């Protein structure tokens, strides 16, 4: 649950409601290493009742801190335009690795660039492509991974890293992404949010 009134005005590039709460829901599907879920906006003043413990849901208090967010997915960086992208991405990866012991085991990122364990595809771009397909306007065949239009009208609403989860004999780690068209965030149409997962299997 995210208390929007507690977010400073400059905390994100998203046009979020000034108050109320955002509830993020996600369900991991271990069989295909994906996730589904939704987001609900609860206006300020609406009473909320928390379920008692023992329902299988983990709870943790969110504490806000600003952090750096850089593009780190292969599909976002054209090597012709950026010939040193591989070296820059490796340097950024080294910084993240050095900083990892000082980060919380789980964390929720609001806005910024998405990042997955493999750094190959971009969930924001993928969500834009899926929305176009649902609307009957598929992007069609591309000459290269970088030929597609940048999804400037789409954004990462949130990304959650929950640490390593245990399912029977399997230990699965990864991230859940909630993405949305910026116009839907501005209009508070949070029922249009797309939820994706990127998990490392056993």
C-alpha positions, 0 to 999 in steps of 0.5 A: 500500500502506497500513501500518495500524500506522503510522496514529495511532489518531485518524487516521480515523473508521474501525474499521481493523485495528490492523496489517497492510496495505491494498493498493489496486488501480484500473484506469482505463477511458478509454472511459467515464471510470470506474474499477474495482478492489479492496482487499486486506487483508494481515495482519501477518506475511504476506510480500509480494513487490514486482514489479520495475519496468517493469510499468506501475504507478507507485510513490510513498511515502506520508507522513501528514499531517492535513488538513481535510475538508468536504462539498462535493457538491451532493447533500449540502447542501439549499439550504433548510436551508443558504441560504448553502451556495453562498457557503460552498462557493465560499469553500472552493473558493477556499481549496483553489485557493490551497492547490493549489500547495503540495499534492503532485501526487498524493495519497491521502486516507483517510476524510473527505468525497469530492471530485470535480472537478465537486462534483455527486454524492457517491460515498459516497451513490452506493455506498450506492444501488448496494448497495441496488439489488444487495440488491434494496432500491432507494431508489426515486424521490426528491422531491428530491436531498436526500430520500434518507437520508444514507449514515451507514453508508457511508464513504470508505475512500480517494480517490486523485488521480493527477494528469493521465494520458496515454492516447494523444492524451488527457490525463485527470485525475480521482480514484478512490474506494474506498468501503465500508459501515462494518460491512464495514470493521470486519469486515475484509470488504474484498472488498465495497469499491466502486470508482468513478472521476470523471474529466475527459475530453479 
